[in-house]
């Protein structure tokens, strides 16, 4: 019974729940970035580079020529798919930039605004009496 109670305490900690939420959101964000790179960024880059499809760039290690990466894999040829590596590096750079921007915004939000200058303290009873005596002597 003690293990169950310890497990409940562990799960109910805020850090564990925050971590789980972060992992779930991170996985969803990864899918969004994958489709951004594959379907939005890489087609124009490929068009600028005269129709190059990065996901289909590969080098066959058996010395034969294949029409596509899929056909080479279908034939069981050993290949180095460097085009997919390029896509993955671009995805990483985009995710890193987004995380950097997010951390920067969170840090700005967390920074406490500078405290307002404190009002000068009220003069003590002695100071008030001394000021009155001074003013009376001036007259």
C-alpha positions as CSV (number, residue, x, y, z in Angstrom):
1,X,0.0,0.0,0.0
2,X,2.9,2.3,0.7
3,X,4.2,2.1,-2.9
4,X,0.8,3.2,-4.2
5,X,0.8,6.2,-2.0
6,X,4.3,7.1,-3.0
7,X,3.4,6.8,-6.6
8,X,0.3,9.0,-6.2
9,X,2.5,11.7,-4.5
10,X,5.1,11.4,-7.3
11,X,2.4,11.8,-10.0
12,X,0.6,14.6,-8.3
13,X,3.8,16.7,-8.2
14,X,3.6,19.7,-10.5
15,X,6.9,19.0,-12.3
16,X,5.7,15.5,-13.5
17,X,2.5,16.9,-14.9
18,X,4.3,19.8,-16.5
19,X,6.8,17.4,-18.1
20,X,4.0,15.2,-19.5
21,X,2.2,18.2,-20.9
22,X,5.5,19.4,-22.4
23,X,6.2,16.1,-24.1
24,X,2.7,15.9,-25.6
25,X,2.9,19.5,-26.9
26,X,6.4,18.9,-28.2
27,X,5.3,15.8,-30.1
28,X,2.4,17.8,-31.7
29,X,4.8,20.7,-32.4
30,X,7.2,18.3,-34.1
31,X,4.5,17.1,-36.5
32,X,3.6,20.7,-37.3
33,X,7.3,21.5,-38.1
34,X,7.7,18.3,-40.2
35,X,4.8,19.3,-42.4
36,X,6.0,22.9,-42.5
37,X,9.4,21.8,-43.8
38,X,8.1,19.1,-46.1
39,X,5.1,20.8,-47.6
40,X,5.8,24.6,-47.3
41,X,9.5,25.3,-47.2
42,X,11.2,22.6,-49.2
43,X,9.0,22.8,-52.4
44,X,10.0,26.4,-53.1
45,X,13.6,25.6,-52.2
46,X,13.4,22.7,-54.6
47,X,11.9,24.9,-57.3
48,X,14.7,27.5,-56.9
49,X,17.2,24.6,-57.3
50,X,15.5,23.5,-60.5
51,X,13.1,20.9,-59.2
52,X,15.4,19.2,-56.7
53,X,13.4,17.1,-54.2
54,X,15.5,16.8,-51.1
55,X,13.7,13.8,-49.7
56,X,14.6,11.9,-52.9
57,X,18.3,12.7,-52.8
58,X,20.4,9.6,-52.1
59,X,23.6,7.8,-53.0
60,X,23.4,4.1,-53.8
61,X,26.2,2.0,-52.3
62,X,25.9,-0.9,-54.7
63,X,26.9,1.3,-57.7
64,X,23.6,0.9,-59.5
65,X,21.4,3.7,-60.6
66,X,17.8,3.9,-59.4
67,X,15.0,6.3,-60.4
68,X,14.0,7.1,-56.8
69,X,14.9,6.4,-53.2
70,X,11.7,4.3,-52.9
71,X,12.8,2.1,-55.9
72,X,16.3,1.7,-54.4
73,X,14.9,0.6,-51.1
74,X,12.4,-1.7,-52.8
75,X,15.3,-3.4,-54.6
76,X,17.0,-3.8,-51.2
77,X,20.0,-1.6,-52.3
78,X,22.1,-0.1,-49.5
79,X,21.6,3.7,-49.8
80,X,22.7,6.9,-48.0
81,X,19.6,9.1,-48.0
82,X,21.4,12.5,-47.5
83,X,18.3,14.4,-48.7
84,X,16.3,13.3,-45.7
85,X,19.2,14.3,-43.5
86,X,19.0,17.8,-45.0
87,X,15.3,18.0,-44.3
88,X,15.9,16.9,-40.7
89,X,18.6,19.5,-40.2
90,X,16.2,22.2,-41.5
91,X,13.5,20.9,-39.2
92,X,15.9,21.0,-36.3
93,X,16.9,24.6,-37.0
94,X,13.3,25.7,-37.2
95,X,12.4,24.0,-33.9
96,X,15.5,25.4,-32.2
97,X,14.5,28.9,-33.4
98,X,11.0,28.5,-32.2
99,X,12.1,27.2,-28.8
100,X,14.6,30.1,-28.5
101,X,11.8,32.6,-29.3
102,X,9.5,30.9,-26.7
103,X,12.2,30.9,-24.0
104,X,13.0,34.5,-24.7
105,X,9.3,35.5,-24.4
106,X,8.9,33.5,-21.2
107,X,12.0,35.1,-19.7
108,X,10.6,38.5,-20.5
109,X,7.3,37.7,-18.9
110,X,9.0,36.2,-15.8
111,X,11.1,39.3,-15.2
112,X,9.5,41.3,-12.5
113,X,9.0,44.9,-13.3
114,X,11.4,47.2,-11.5
115,X,10.0,48.2,-8.1
116,X,8.6,51.7,-8.0
117,X,10.8,54.1,-5.9
118,X,9.6,54.1,-2.3
119,X,8.1,57.2,-0.9
120,X,10.2,59.0,1.6
121,X,9.4,57.9,5.1
122,X,7.2,60.2,7.3
123,X,9.3,62.4,9.5
124,X,9.4,61.3,13.1
125,X,7.8,63.3,15.9
126,X,11.2,64.6,17.0
127,X,12.0,65.8,13.5
128,X,8.7,67.6,13.2
129,X,9.3,69.4,16.6
130,X,12.8,70.4,15.5
131,X,11.5,71.8,12.3
132,X,8.9,73.9,14.2
133,X,11.6,75.2,16.6
134,X,13.8,76.1,13.6
135,X,11.0,77.9,11.9
136,X,10.1,79.8,15.1
137,X,13.7,80.9,15.6
138,X,13.9,82.2,12.0
139,X,10.9,84.5,12.7
